[in-house]
């Protein structure tokens, strides 16, 4: 996600909106699936989940809401002087688009 208006329009929010409508365990799995490329196997869920996982659904909702609101002007990226690490070989294709854009 690049936090620009254009990035927000093309990010694929429909999938994230759908994930938020699912029961918590399914929403977590769907949110994780939206982060990786097709064919990447997600790890099996812990049964029972550790107690701290109870906070994850609310954290994901807060993350999605914040990411949708935040904006960066495209010129701010162009002015950034340092290298940026990108590791995208198994990432969802949306991340690879951002790396090349």
C-alpha positions in Angstrom: 0.0 0.0 0.0 1.5 3.3 -0.9 -1.0 5.7 0.8 -1.6 7.8 -2.3 -5.1 8.5 -3.6 -4.3 6.4 -6.7 -3.0 3.5 -4.5 -6.1 3.7 -2.4 -8.3 3.4 -5.6 -6.4 0.3 -6.8 -5.5 -1.4 -3.6 -8.2 -4.1 -3.6 -10.2 -2.9 -0.6 -13.2 -5.1 -1.6 -11.4 -8.2 -0.4 -10.5 -6.6 2.9 -14.1 -5.3 3.3 -15.3 -8.9 2.8 -12.8 -10.3 5.3 -14.2 -7.9 8.0 -17.7 -9.4 7.5 -16.5 -13.0 8.4 -16.4 -14.5 11.9 -13.1 -13.7 13.7 -11.2 -16.9 12.9 -12.2 -16.8 9.2 -11.5 -13.1 9.0 -7.9 -13.7 10.3 -7.3 -16.4 7.7 -8.8 -14.3 4.9 -6.7 -11.2 5.9 -3.6 -13.3 5.9 -4.5 -14.8 2.5 -4.9 -11.3 1.1 -1.2 -10.6 1.9 0.3 -13.4 -0.1 0.5 -14.6 -3.7 -1.9 -17.3 -4.9 -0.5 -20.8 -4.1 1.3 -19.7 -1.0 0.3 -22.1 1.8 -0.6 -20.3 5.1 0.5 -22.0 8.3 -2.1 -24.0 10.2 -3.9 -22.1 12.9 -3.0 -23.0 16.5 -5.7 -24.9 18.3 -6.6 -23.6 20.7 -5.3 -20.1 19.7 -3.0 -18.4 22.3 -4.9 -15.9 24.5 -3.3 -12.8 22.8 -4.9 -13.8 19.5 -8.2 -12.6 20.9 -7.0 -9.0 20.2 -6.1 -9.7 16.6 -9.5 -9.1 14.9 -9.9 -5.7 16.5 -6.3 -4.9 15.5 -6.9 -5.8 11.9 -10.0 -3.7 11.8 -8.1 -0.8 13.3 -5.2 -1.3 10.8 -7.5 -1.4 7.8 -9.4 1.8 9.0 -6.1 3.6 9.6 -4.6 2.5 6.2 -7.6 3.7 4.4 -7.5 7.2 6.0 -3.8 7.9 5.8 -2.4 9.7 2.7 1.1 10.5 1.4 1.7 12.8 -1.5 3.4 11.0 -4.4 6.2 13.6 -4.4 7.1 12.6 -0.9 8.1 9.2 -2.1 10.2 10.7 -4.9 12.0 12.9 -2.4 12.9 10.0 -0.1 16.7 9.7 -0.3 17.3 6.3 1.3 17.1 2.8 -0.1 13.9 0.9 0.6 13.8 -2.9 1.3 11.4 -4.9 -0.7 10.9 -8.6 -0.3 8.0 -9.6 -2.5 8.6 -13.0 -4.0 5.7 -14.6 -2.2 3.7 -11.5 -1.6 0.3 -10.7 -3.2 0.7 -9.2 -6.6 -0.6 -5.8 -5.3 2.7 -5.4 -3.4 4.8 -6.1 -6.5 3.0 -3.4 -8.4 3.9 -0.9 -5.7 7.6 -1.9 -5.8 7.7 -1.3 -9.6 5.6 1.9 -9.5 
